[in-house]
Amino acid sequence: MNTFSAVRRKYLLSLSALALFATFSLTPGTSAVAQQAPSKLIITAIPDDGDADRMRENFGALASYLGQAVGIPVEYMHVENYAASVTALATGRAHIAWLGGVTTAQARMQMGDGITILGSRDIDKGFVSYFIANPDTGLGQLSDLGELAKAAQGKDWTFTFGSKSSTSGHVMPRKFFIDQTGTTPEKVFRTVAYSGSHDVVMQMVADGTHDVGALNYASWDKAPGELQTKAPIIYKTPPYIDYALTARSDLGPELLGKLRAALLALDASNEDGAKVLKYLKAGKFVEADISEWQSVVDLLESGIDIGN
């Protein structure tokens, strides 16, 4: 077995073990096997918002909209971690899942052709992350992350990502940091923490719990101006692919077609549509194909550490 194959085999085995563990984090009472023509559809989402009630409200609005559009009741099921959202889709406990770039790739690696992309936001094919810093660091706008690593030398600074499985809150910022500095954050900062969600990262940098952090740009952009002042942007990453609304392929082409058409037609003229688009910071949803996430699959198979 060559090195690449060994890395991939090790990764898939560890991912499978994690998926088994994450199953116990799911809300009980849902079906273990997706049906060809279910009487009810379950939608779930990665918990990248630290406010679970806010997620229930807004993804509940998406569920209501899709249910009305396809004529089948749709319910939102909240899960407690990123891995559980992938497991829910892979095992059939959920039929539809709002996933990030990494979790979409993980689902692809587990499910193969069993996953279908219904669509992505108009912002997801050129997504970026922000590196932010507490003003006490004295950091200003940086041209690259090498400047950040140099500025951190001899300092007692701490750094925070969001969730370990977050595309925009960890994996892509880590990739760009390594690419531009030739080293890892752990070798530059006194400690590297994982705060769980984008809004928590911003709050912890703002209040000085951590000196520097990384989060997705949409979360920073929607934060109050006072908070933005306390956690200013010091670097914007290059663009990459990120979120998607995914579904199980065994729902069948007819139902998948209806769901896709409904998603692409979502606009602010409908109360639920307006709420969803505002919450997701999108103007509309656009067509996308699973092949567009192959670069993320390749990154995961390269052996990058995402904490799993």
C-alpha positions in Angstrom: 0.0 0.0 0.0 1.5 3.4 -1.0 1.6 6.3 1.4 -1.3 8.2 -0.2 -3.5 5.1 0.1 -2.5 4.5 3.6 -3.3 8.1 4.6 -6.7 7.8 2.9 -7.5 4.4 4.6 -6.5 5.8 8.0 -8.6 8.9 7.5 -11.7 7.0 6.4 -11.4 4.5 9.3 -11.1 7.4 11.8 -14.0 9.2 10.1 -16.2 6.1 10.3 -15.4 5.7 14.0 -16.2 9.3 14.6 -19.5 9.0 12.7 -20.5 6.0 14.9 -19.8 8.0 18.0 -21.6 11.1 16.7 -24.8 9.1 16.0 -25.5 9.3 19.8 -25.6 13.1 19.6 -28.6 13.1 17.2 -32.1 14.0 18.3 -33.9 10.7 19.1 -37.0 9.4 17.3 -35.9 9.8 13.7 -35.8 7.0 11.2 -32.5 5.2 10.7 -33.1 4.5 7.0 -34.1 7.0 4.3 -37.2 6.0 2.3 -37.7 6.3 -1.4 -40.9 8.3 -0.9 -40.9 9.5 2.8 -44.1 10.9 4.4 -41.9 13.5 6.1 -38.5 14.9 5.3 -35.9 15.8 8.0 -33.4 18.6 7.5 -30.4 19.2 9.7 -27.4 21.6 9.6 -23.9 22.0 10.9 -24.1 24.0 14.2 -21.9 26.8 13.1 -24.1 29.4 14.9 -23.6 29.4 18.7 -27.3 30.2 19.2 -29.2 26.9 18.8 -32.6 28.6 19.1 -31.7 31.0 16.3 -30.8 28.0 14.1 -34.1 26.3 15.0 -36.0 29.4 14.0 -34.3 30.0 10.7 -33.8 26.5 9.5 -37.4 25.9 10.6 -38.4 28.6 8.1 -36.4 26.8 5.4 -38.1 23.6 6.3 -41.5 25.2 6.1 -40.8 26.8 2.7 -39.5 23.5 1.2 -42.4 21.5 2.7 -44.9 23.9 1.1 -43.1 23.7 -2.2 -42.9 19.9 -2.5 -46.1 19.0 -0.7 -44.3 16.9 2.0 -43.9 18.0 5.7 -40.3 19.0 6.4 -38.9 19.3 9.9 -35.6 20.7 11.2 -33.6 18.4 13.5 -30.9 20.1 15.5 -27.6 18.3 16.2 -24.8 19.1 18.6 -21.7 18.9 16.4 -20.5 18.9 12.9 -19.8 15.2 12.7 -23.4 14.4 13.7 -24.7 16.4 10.8 -22.7 14.2 8.4 -23.7 11.0 10.2 -27.4 12.1 10.1 -27.3 12.4 6.3 -25.2 9.3 5.7 -27.4 7.0 7.9 -30.7 8.4 6.7 -31.7 10.0 10.0 -31.8 13.2 7.9 -32.8 13.5 4.3 -31.4 17.0 3.7 -28.4 18.7 5.4 -26.9 22.2 5.3 -23.2 21.4 5.3 -19.9 23.4 5.0 -17.2 22.6 2.5 -15.4 20.1 4.8 -18.6 18.4 5.9 -19.8 18.2 2.3 -16.5 16.5 1.4 -16.8 14.2 4.3 -20.3 13.2 3.3 -19.0 12.6 -0.2 -16.2 10.4 1.1 -18.7 8.3 3.2 -21.6 8.2 0.7 -20.1 8.3 -2.7 -22.9 8.9 -5.2 -25.4 8.7 -2.4 -25.1 12.5 -1.9 -26.6 15.1 -4.2 -26.1 18.9 -4.1 -29.4 20.8 -4.2 -27.7 24.1 -4.5 -25.3 26.6 -2.8 -25.6 30.3 -2.0 -24.5 32.9 -4.5 -21.6 33.6 -2.1 -20.4 30.1 -1.6 -18.2 29.7 -4.7 -16.0 32.6 -3.7 -16.1 32.3 0.1 -13.4 33.8 2.3 -12.3 33.8 5.9 -11.1 36.7 8.0 -8.2 36.6 10.5 -9.0 39.1 13.2 -7.0 40.5 16.2 -7.6 42.2 19.4 -6.6 45.9 19.1 -4.1 45.5 22.0 -1.9 43.4 19.7 -1.2 46.5 17.6 -1.8 44.5 14.4 -3.0 46.3 11.4 -3.8 45.1 7.8 -1.4 42.4 6.7 -0.5 41.5 3.1 0.0 37.8 4.0 0.1 35.5 7.0 3.9 35.4 7.0 3.7 38.9 8.5 1.4 37.6 11.3 3.9 34.8 12.1 6.7 37.3 12.2 4.8 39.7 14.4 3.9 36.9 16.8 7.6 36.1 17.5 8.5 36.7 21.1 4.9 37.5 22.0 2.6 35.5 24.4 -0.3 35.6 22.0 -3.0 32.9 21.8 -5.1 32.0 18.8 -8.5 30.5 18.3 -10.3 28.8 15.4 -14.0 27.9 15.4 -14.9 24.2 15.2 -12.2 21.7 14.1 -14.5 20.5 11.3 -15.4 24.0 10.1 -14.2 24.9 6.6 -14.1 28.6 7.0 -13.4 28.6 10.7 -10.5 26.2 10.7 -9.5 24.0 7.8 -9.0 26.7 5.1 -7.5 29.3 7.4 -5.1 26.6 8.7 -4.3 25.6 5.1 -3.5 29.2 4.1 -1.5 29.8 7.3 0.7 26.7 6.5 1.0 27.6 2.8 2.1 31.2 3.6 4.3 30.6 6.7 5.7 27.1 6.1 4.7 26.2 9.7 1.7 25.6 11.8 -0.2 27.9 14.2 0.8 25.7 17.1 4.5 26.6 16.5 3.8 30.3 16.3 1.2 31.0 19.1 1.4 30.0 22.8 -1.9 28.1 22.5 -4.3 27.3 19.7 -7.9 26.8 20.9 -11.2 25.8 19.2 -14.1 28.0 20.3 -16.8 26.0 18.5 -18.5 28.6 16.3 -17.8 31.8 14.4 -19.6 34.2 16.7 -17.8 32.8 19.8 -14.4 33.3 18.0 -15.3 36.9 17.4 -16.5 37.5 20.9 -13.4 35.9 22.4 -11.0 38.0 20.3 -13.0 41.1 21.1 -12.9 40.6 24.9 -9.2 39.6 24.9 -9.7 35.9 25.8 -7.6 35.2 22.6 -5.4 37.7 20.8 -6.0 36.4 17.2 -8.6 34.3 15.6 -10.2 33.1 12.3 -13.8 33.0 11.2 -15.9 33.2 8.1 -16.5 36.7 6.7 -20.3 36.5 6.7 -20.3 36.1 10.5 -18.0 39.1 10.9 -20.0 41.2 8.5 -23.3 40.7 10.3 -21.9 41.5 13.8 -22.6 44.8 15.5 -20.2 47.6 14.6 -19.0 47.9 18.2 -17.9 44.3 18.2 -16.2 44.7 14.8 -14.2 47.6 16.3 -13.0 45.4 19.1 -12.0 42.5 16.7 -10.9 44.2 13.4 -9.9 42.3 10.3 -6.1 41.9 9.8 -6.2 39.5 6.8 -8.6 38.2 4.2 -7.9 34.7 2.7 -8.1 33.8 -1.0 -11.5 32.5 -2.1 -12.6 28.9 -1.9 -15.8 26.7 -2.2 -17.9 26.3 1.0 -21.5 25.6 2.0 -24.1 23.6 0.2 -27.6 22.3 0.8 -27.2 18.5 0.3 -29.6 15.6 0.1 -29.7 11.9 -0.1 -29.7 10.7 -3.7 -32.1 7.9 -2.8 -34.9 10.4 -2.5 -35.2 9.9 -6.2 -34.9 12.2 -9.2 -38.5 13.5 -9.1 -38.4 14.7 -5.4 -34.8 15.9 -5.7 -35.8 17.9 -8.8 -38.7 19.5 -6.8 -36.5 20.4 -3.9 -33.8 21.8 -6.2 -36.3 23.9 -8.1 -37.8 25.2 -4.8 -34.4 26.1 -3.5 -33.3 28.0 -6.6 -36.6 29.9 -6.6 -36.2 31.0 -3.0 -36.5 34.8 -2.8 -37.5 37.6 -0.4 -41.1 37.8 -1.7 -42.0 34.9 0.6 -41.8 35.5 4.4 -39.9 32.3 5.0 -37.6 32.9 2.1 -36.8 36.4 3.3 -35.9 35.1 6.7 -33.7 32.3 5.4 -31.8 34.5 2.9 -31.2 37.2 5.5 -30.0 34.7 8.1 -27.7 33.0 5.6 -26.4 36.3 4.2 -27.3 35.3 0.6 -29.1 37.0 -2.2 -30.2 33.7 -3.8 -29.3 30.0 -4.2 -27.5 28.9 -7.4 -26.9 25.5 -9.1 -23.9 23.5 -8.0 -22.5 20.0 -8.5 -20.6 17.7 -6.1 -17.6 17.8 -8.3 -17.0 21.4 -7.2 -16.0 20.1 -3.7 -13.4 17.7 -5.1 -10.6 20.1 -4.1 -11.8 19.8 -0.5 -11.9 16.0 -0.7 -8.3 16.1 -2.0 -7.3 18.3 0.9 -8.8 16.0 3.4 -7.1 13.0 1.7 -3.8 14.8 1.8 -3.7 14.2 5.6 -4.3 17.7 6.9 -5.2 17.6 10.6 -8.7 18.8 11.2 -8.8 17.4 14.8 -10.5 14.1 14.0 
